[in-house]
Amino acid sequence: MAIPPPPPPPVDLSQSFETGQYSDLTIRCGPRDFPVHKAIVCVQSKVLQAALGEGSEAATTGIINLSYHKPEHIEEMLQFLYSSTYRTSTRDLEFHVEMYAIGDEFNLPRLCQVARARFREDLSSILRTTEQTVFLKLIPRIYESTPETDRGLRDIAVWYARQNYHLYTQDDLKDMFDEILRNTWPFTDDLMKDLATHP
């Protein structure tokens, strides 16, 4: 059952993010600068708050550099901090995985909760065998982007793989699935345990 997203804040602050009016901090990501407000983003993310610690470069310049991320991912993370939602195209499973990873990295449990719910909802709508490749390609990313103790997306990936295990023995998917089993051992271990529990 899909986990419902948290309720939105009493006031939608997305306009403040879009205009940048009265901003007092810049999030830099590659060629893009995002003017933001400490009272909004740092209050919600202890990681961003820590980046402004005394003596840090960010505290001096007023710029937090996140250029190791894609700008579109950081933009939607910030959008979420202002509005409790993020924008994406229909059934963009990869984007939900990336938003979950960002939520984990920046200690944003509400973002993880929303990304997890949207990932499972969109995943459940995949019906055609050809679309299974979209899910299979994401399994390594799900496992490499979260720690072993974070079961949020891992449990969904294992659950979905068990539900569709019969499809992965077919010729058009078998080679891809076998490669994932060989190269993503934590997933393989999780799946084998789950299949033993739910024969």
Long-range contacts (C-beta under 8 A, 24 or more apart in sequence): 2-117, 2-120, 2-121, 2-124, 3-113, 3-116, 3-117, 3-120, 4-117, 5-84, 5-85, 5-113, 5-114, 5-117, 5-118, 6-84, 6-110, 6-113, 6-114, 7-84, 8-83, 8-84, 8-85, 9-83, 9-84, 12-82, 12-83, 13-40, 13-82, 13-83, 14-79, 14-82, 14-83, 16-40, 16-82, 17-78, 17-79, 17-81, 17-82, 17-83, 24-62, 25-52, 25-62, 25-63, 25-64, 26-62, 26-63, 26-64, 27-63, 27-64, 27-66, 27-74, 27-78, 28-63, 28-64, 28-65, 28-66, 28-67, 29-65, 29-66, 29-67, 29-69, 29-70, 29-71, 29-74, 29-75, 30-67, 30-70, 30-71, 31-71, 32-71, 32-75, 33-63, 34-74, 34-75, 34-78, 36-78, 36-81, 40-81, 40-82, 41-78, 41-81, 44-81, 44-108, 44-110, 45-81, 45-106, 45-107, 45-108, 46-107, 47-105, 47-106, 47-107, 48-106, 69-102, 70-98, 73-98, 73-99, 73-102, 74-102, 77-102, 77-103, 77-106, 77-108, 77-111, 80-108, 80-110, 80-111, 80-114, 81-108, 84-110, 84-114, 85-114, 86-111, 86-114, 86-115, 88-118, 90-122, 91-122, 91-125, 91-126, 92-122, 93-119, 93-122, 93-123, 93-134, 93-135, 93-138, 94-134, 94-138, 94-141, 96-122, 97-138, 97-141, 97-142, 97-145, 97-153, 98-145, 100-145, 100-146, 100-152, 100-153, 101-141, 101-145, 101-146, 104-145, 104-146, 104-147, 104-150, 104-152, 112-152, 116-152, 116-153, 116-156, 119-153, 119-156, 120-156, 123-156, 123-160, 129-167, 129-170, 129-172, 129-173, 130-172, 132-164, 132-167, 132-168, 132-173, 133-173, 133-176, 135-160, 136-168, 136-173, 136-176, 136-177, 136-180, 137-176, 139-180, 139-184, 139-187, 140-180, 140-183, 140-184, 140-187, 142-187, 143-184, 143-186, 143-187, 148-186, 154-186, 154-187, 154-190, 157-187, 158-187, 158-190, 158-191, 158-194, 159-194, 161-187, 161-191, 162-191, 162-194, 162-195, 162-198, 165-195
